Amino acid sequence: MKFPRREFMHLAAGAAALPAVPGLARAQAYPSRPVRIVVGFPAGGATDIMARLTGDWLTQRLGQQFLVDNKPGASGNIGIDGVAKSPADGYTLLTVVTPVAINPALYSNLPFDFVRDIAPVIYLARLAYVVVVNPSVPAATLPELIAYAKANPGKINYGSAGAGTPQNITCELFKMMSGVNLVHVPYKGGAPAVADLLAGHVQVIFAPVSESIQQIKAGKLRALAVTTAKRLDVLPDVPPVADFLPGYEASGFAGIGAPKATPADIIDMLNKELNAGLADPKIKGRIEELGGTVTGGSPAEFGTIISEATEKWAKVIKFAGIKAE
């Protein structure tokens, strides 16, 4: 039996399109039940808030609940491990923040390989830290702090949320580039470190903006510089460290990831919806209040950010001899 040429070409075109149908159907059906967004840190912090902004937006856009599931512990490693071992079906997501680029150089026996086991979905925001001092410190600018530290080597303490945390490594990079000798005082979390800074037990912290901005605005802490390459809208009068130490940049990141084998069509859908969310003035404004700068972009671009940060912080950790607690 012979088909007319026009009918034959129509059938051939339909057959060629068939391989794309399962993925299309899956994307159209997703999500058909609630989705977990795992946060490897306690509720209430900047990472948790970012996840809830993300979840609320996706809930509104996709018609299913995107629920935050806090799994704190081991600098986020417990949450990452759980997601890495979850089904790659789009129903378990991960809030990806700076420690994922720090931990490989700190822990030699991680039960997962982040690059191998987690697929990037979107780079949500670049996160800033701010160099804050107790008002009793006789330094109104970063050059004055450097001069004061060089005149008092080993006598100035800086606090952090613990060894290997962003507060620790951003200050160690500063020490490397400025040649100052500051003594590290680790705490079990950022809040007690800031409390001791307010009390004068430590003199300086490279603090997340979200943990220090209220005290800065109240005049209880003095902000000397931000760690990003540019000034922040929420602290417009505070210059970057790079204005005084050319080449210094120590921003963090926040984004979303998923188990590695999650279907590409689901990742692409989430990426598209979240890029739209980052353009929303309310979400953008809230991220900026947390000391973040909205970024967005493709999954591949976020993967590059993670890889570059992992390489950078491994060098700082090795140079400073930082060990996991």
C-alpha positions in Angstrom: 0.0 0.0 0.0 1.4 3.4 -1.0 0.7 6.7 0.9 0.3 9.9 -1.0 3.5 12.0 -0.5 1.8 14.7 1.6 0.3 12.1 4.0 3.6 10.3 4.3 5.5 13.5 5.2 2.8 14.3 7.8 3.2 10.9 9.4 7.0 11.2 9.4 6.9 14.6 11.0 4.6 13.2 13.7 6.8 10.3 14.4 9.9 12.5 14.7 8.1 14.6 17.4 7.2 11.6 19.5 10.4 11.4 21.6 9.7 14.9 23.0 6.2 14.0 24.2 7.0 12.1 27.4 9.1 15.0 28.7 6.5 17.6 27.7 3.7 15.6 29.4 5.8 15.2 32.5 6.5 18.9 32.7 2.8 19.7 32.2 1.8 17.3 35.0 4.5 18.6 37.4 3.9 19.2 40.3 1.0 17.0 41.1 1.8 16.9 44.9 3.6 19.0 47.4 7.3 19.7 47.0 9.9 19.9 49.7 12.6 22.6 49.8 15.3 21.3 52.2 17.2 23.9 54.1 20.3 22.7 55.9 20.2 25.4 58.6 17.8 26.4 61.4 14.6 28.4 60.7 14.7 32.2 60.9 18.0 32.8 59.3 18.7 34.4 55.9 18.9 31.0 54.2 15.5 29.9 55.6 13.9 33.2 54.6 15.2 32.9 51.1 13.8 29.4 50.8 10.4 30.6 52.1 10.3 33.4 49.5 11.1 30.8 46.8 8.5 28.4 48.1 5.7 31.0 48.4 6.4 32.1 44.8 6.4 28.6 43.3 3.2 27.7 45.3 1.4 30.7 43.7 2.7 30.0 40.2 2.4 26.2 40.0 -0.6 25.4 42.2 1.0 23.0 44.6 2.6 23.7 48.0 6.4 24.1 48.1 7.1 23.5 51.7 10.4 24.4 53.6 11.9 21.5 55.5 14.7 22.5 57.9 17.4 19.9 58.3 20.1 21.7 60.2 23.5 20.3 61.2 27.1 19.9 60.1 27.3 23.2 58.1 24.4 22.1 55.9 25.9 18.7 55.1 23.0 16.7 56.7 20.5 18.5 54.4 22.6 18.0 51.3 23.1 14.3 52.0 19.4 13.8 52.4 18.6 15.5 49.1 21.4 13.7 47.3 19.8 10.4 48.3 16.2 11.5 47.4 14.4 10.4 44.3 15.3 12.6 41.3 11.7 13.4 40.5 11.5 17.2 41.2 9.7 16.7 44.5 12.8 17.3 46.7 14.8 20.5 46.2 17.7 22.0 48.1 18.6 25.5 49.1 22.2 25.9 48.0 24.3 28.4 49.9 28.0 29.3 50.3 29.0 26.4 52.6 28.6 23.9 49.8 31.7 25.6 48.2 33.6 25.6 51.5 32.9 22.1 53.0 34.8 20.0 50.4 38.0 21.5 51.6 37.1 21.1 55.3 35.7 17.5 55.4 37.5 14.6 53.8 34.8 12.0 54.4 31.6 13.6 53.1 29.0 10.9 52.1 28.3 12.8 48.9 30.0 14.7 46.2 28.1 17.9 45.6 29.0 18.4 42.0 28.3 14.8 41.2 25.1 14.5 43.2 23.3 17.8 43.0 22.1 19.6 39.9 22.0 23.4 39.9 18.6 24.9 39.2 19.1 28.7 39.7 21.4 31.3 41.2 19.0 33.4 43.2 21.3 36.0 44.8 24.8 37.2 45.6 25.1 37.6 49.4 27.2 40.3 51.1 29.0 40.4 54.4 29.9 43.6 56.2 32.9 44.4 58.3 31.5 45.7 61.6 33.4 46.8 64.7 32.4 47.6 68.2 32.1 51.4 68.6 34.9 51.4 71.1 37.4 50.4 68.4 39.3 53.5 67.4 38.7 53.0 63.6 36.1 54.9 61.5 37.3 53.5 58.2 38.8 50.2 57.0 42.3 51.7 56.5 42.2 52.9 60.1 41.3 49.4 61.2 44.2 48.0 59.2 46.6 50.5 60.7 45.2 49.9 64.2 45.6 46.1 63.8 49.2 46.5 62.5 50.0 48.6 65.5 48.5 46.0 67.9 49.4 42.6 66.3 47.6 39.6 67.9 45.6 41.9 70.3 42.4 42.3 68.2 39.9 39.5 68.2 37.4 38.7 65.4 34.4 36.6 65.9 32.7 34.1 63.6 29.9 31.5 63.6 32.6 28.8 63.7 35.7 27.5 61.9 35.1 27.2 58.2 32.0 29.4 58.1 31.7 32.3 55.7 32.5 34.8 58.5 35.7 32.9 59.2 37.0 32.5 55.6 36.1 36.0 54.5 38.1 37.5 57.3 41.0 35.1 56.6 41.1 36.3 53.0 41.2 39.9 54.4 44.1 38.9 56.7 46.0 37.3 53.8 45.6 40.4 51.6 46.1 43.1 54.2 48.9 41.4 56.3 47.2 42.0 59.6 47.2 39.6 62.6 43.7 39.1 64.0 42.9 36.4 66.5 39.9 34.1 65.6 37.3 33.5 68.2 34.7 30.9 66.9 31.2 30.7 68.3 28.4 28.2 67.8 26.4 30.4 65.4 26.3 34.0 64.2 24.0 35.4 66.8 26.2 34.7 69.8 29.2 36.1 67.9 27.3 39.4 67.3 26.1 39.5 70.9 29.8 39.3 72.1 30.7 42.0 69.5 28.1 44.3 71.0 29.4 43.5 74.5 33.0 44.3 73.4 34.4 40.8 73.9 35.5 40.7 70.3 36.3 43.7 68.2 35.3 42.9 64.7 33.2 40.5 62.6 32.7 40.0 58.9 29.0 39.5 59.5 26.1 38.7 57.2 24.1 41.8 56.5 21.0 40.2 57.8 22.6 39.6 61.2 24.0 43.1 61.7 22.0 45.7 59.7 19.6 46.5 62.6 22.5 47.1 65.0 24.3 49.2 62.3 21.2 51.4 61.8 20.8 51.8 65.5 24.4 52.9 65.9 25.3 50.0 68.1 27.9 48.7 65.6 30.0 50.6 63.1 30.1 49.4 59.5 33.5 49.9 57.8 33.1 48.0 54.5 31.2 45.5 52.5 32.8 42.4 51.0 31.1 42.6 47.6 32.7 44.4 44.7 30.1 47.1 44.7 28.2 49.1 47.3 24.8 47.8 48.6 21.5 49.7 48.2 20.8 48.9 51.9 24.1 50.4 53.0 24.9 53.0 50.4 27.4 54.9 52.4 29.6 51.8 53.2 32.4 51.3 50.7 33.6 47.9 49.4 36.7 46.4 50.9 38.1 46.4 47.4 38.3 50.2 47.5 41.2 49.7 49.9 42.4 46.2 49.0 42.2 45.9 45.2 41.0 42.5 44.1 39.3 41.6 47.4 35.8 40.1 46.8 34.1 37.7 49.2 30.5 37.4 48.4 28.4 34.4 49.2 25.6 32.9 47.1 22.1 31.5 47.5 20.3 29.3 45.0 18.3 26.2 44.4 19.5 22.7 43.5 17.9 19.2 43.0 19.1 15.6 42.9 21.4 15.1 39.9 19.2 13.0 37.7 16.1 15.3 38.0 14.6 15.6 34.5 15.9 18.5 32.5 12.4 19.7 31.7 11.5 20.0 35.4 14.7 21.9 36.1 14.0 24.2 33.2 10.5 24.9 34.4 11.6 25.7 37.9 14.4 27.9 36.5 11.9 29.8 34.3 9.4 30.4 37.1 12.1 31.5 39.6 13.7 33.9 37.1 10.2 35.4 36.8 10.0 35.6 40.6 13.3 37.4 40.9 11.8 40.2 38.7 9.0 40.7 41.2 9.6 43.9 43.1 8.5 42.4 46.5 10.9 39.5 46.2 13.7 41.6 44.9 13.2 44.1 47.7 13.2 41.4 50.4 16.4 39.8 49.1 18.1 43.2 49.1 17.0 43.7 52.8 18.9 40.5 53.5 22.0 41.9 52.0 21.6 40.1 48.7 21.7 41.2 45.1 19.3 39.5 42.8 21.1 37.5 40.1 19.1 34.8 38.3 20.3 33.1 35.1 20.6 29.6 33.8 21.4 26.4 35.7 24.8 26.2 34.0 25.6 29.7 35.1 24.9 28.8 38.7 27.1 25.7 38.3 30.0 27.9 37.2 29.5 30.1 40.3 29.7 27.1 42.6 32.8 25.7 40.9 34.7 29.0 41.0 33.8 29.5 44.7 34.9 26.0 45.6 38.3 26.5 44.0 38.7 30.0 45.6 37.8 29.0 49.2 39.9 25.8 49.1 43.0 28.0 48.5 42.1 30.2 51.5 41.3 27.3 53.8 44.7 25.7 52.9 46.6 28.9 53.3 45.0 29.7 56.7 45.1 26.1 58.0 41.5 26.1 58.8 40.2 22.8 60.3 36.6 21.7 60.7 35.4 21.7 64.4 
